[in-house]
Amino acid sequence: MPHFFSNKRLILLMVSIILLVVLVGLTLREREEVTLPEQFMNDSVGAVQSVFQRSAHFVRGLYDNVIDVINVYEENERLKTQMNDYALITSEVEGLRQENASLLEMQELSDRLGDYSSVSALVIERQPDQWTETIGINRGSQHGIESDMAVITVDGLVGRIQHTGMFTSQVQLLSDGERMNRISAKVEIEDENPVHGFIEGWDREEGALRLQKMEAEAEIEEGQSVSTSGLGGLAFPADIPIGEIIDIQMDEYGLTQTALVEPAADYYNMEHVMVLDRNSSALEDFEEEDESEEEEAVELDPEGGTD
Amino acid sequence: MRYLLPLFVAVLFLFEGTWFQVLFPRTLESEFIWVPRFTLVLIVLISIYKGSSTGLIYGIIVGFFQDVVYSSLLGIYLFSYGLLGYMSGVSYEAVKNRVTLLFVVVVLVVSSLELFTYGIYQGIGYTAMPFADFAQYRWLPSLLLNGVFLMIIVFPIRKLIRRLNDEERLLSP
């Protein structure tokens, strides 16, 4: 039997266990900013990662193209039916937008919760161990990104910026299990005030987010859509879609309701994301400087926030 | 030739977070979680064929990168990769020649890592996964995945490391 540890090594092991506990304890709490050496490591690894990721997406693109060709007939049929509604909806949106603009002018409101500017980013990595749900993107503080900004895909909200490096940042997805991972959300109800609650945690069995702390009297139903409220400490714009309610439960004391929300965005299959900042000047500055470069940082006009 | 192993380790490390995640993404429907520990498997091989102190150094460096790059929680992989990299090198001499024994060592190492991370993340309240679920949906699939990976790389890597060792012996008087 080979001996695993001599006395000296046993002491070394003890010391490293203590070191482990100290390190985990120190870095466990929410860190707004990671230390400079960490930022440097993240940035330099991130540069190589984006090369890897681009090639991976290229390969995946080839595969997806084959699938697309197979499904092209069905998809065409479906799109044709959708196109019929398109003209109607466009004219309606145009009308609403004008109406909204004139109403705002009458009210002399300039800042709304729904206003934001955005910058697009490539997803360069994903935490492989899947205990924490985080991804890395190739935009950092040099591009005007700060922690707690909202991150979306075209389908809806995916998470928030956890911490930034100079040229990369890490995004905490909504499905991450950290206790402080909490986002203020609302359920739109027709002809009534929206119901507010918090997106807190992930239900692994259902594959859905938990929308908690809604009033017990609120009349919510399955199929209603959930979006960000723009309230709360995070710099999230309002009316970013999060998902759709699939199940409702009363809590054990009957004081609040919890709804299961099927996310609108696909958290496992992202190539590009957009980072949003509410009423930011930093991102706008970046856009002006960066116009000549390849990345198009578009200023999005939100389609008529209602509150 | 000397830089071939570190290069392999670096490529595998990046592979876990980029290629693997894009080409074999998790879906909402499937509950199974396949965790790639390819870098650790390679470190185990290095530790067995090149000695436990080499394994320790590789383990510490890769673990540190894993901690910093993929999360902001430091220490977990630094500790576990270092310890497992060291431990896998202090096994019987017979492991070097028998693939079945090697397989057993890798199964033990990957299992202890999964259990260790499960314990830590459970302890700090990141996950509330019951143990039965953990074993069924995470532990077993991960063992399977990394076992298959070991089968793919074990022969080429063994050949490569033996050639590197021979070269070193020739160069040093």
Interface residues (C-beta under 8 A of the other chain):
Chain A: P2 F4 L13 S16 I17 L19 L20 V21 V22 L23 V24 L26 T27 L28 R31 V34 E38 M41 N42 V45 G46 V48 Q49 F52 Q53 S55 A56 H57 V59 R60 I124 E125 R126 Q127 P128 D129 Q130 W131 T132 T134 G136 Q162 H163 Q170 G177 E178 R179 R204 E205 G207 D266 Y267 Y268 N269
Chain B: L14 F15 E16 G17 T18 W19 F20 Q21 V22 L23 P25 R26 T27 L28 E29 E31 I33 V35 P36 F65 V68 V69 Y70 S71 S72 L73 L74 G75 I76 L78 F79 G82 L83 M87 V90 S91 Y92 T117 I120 Y121 I124 G125 Y126 T127 A128 M129 D133
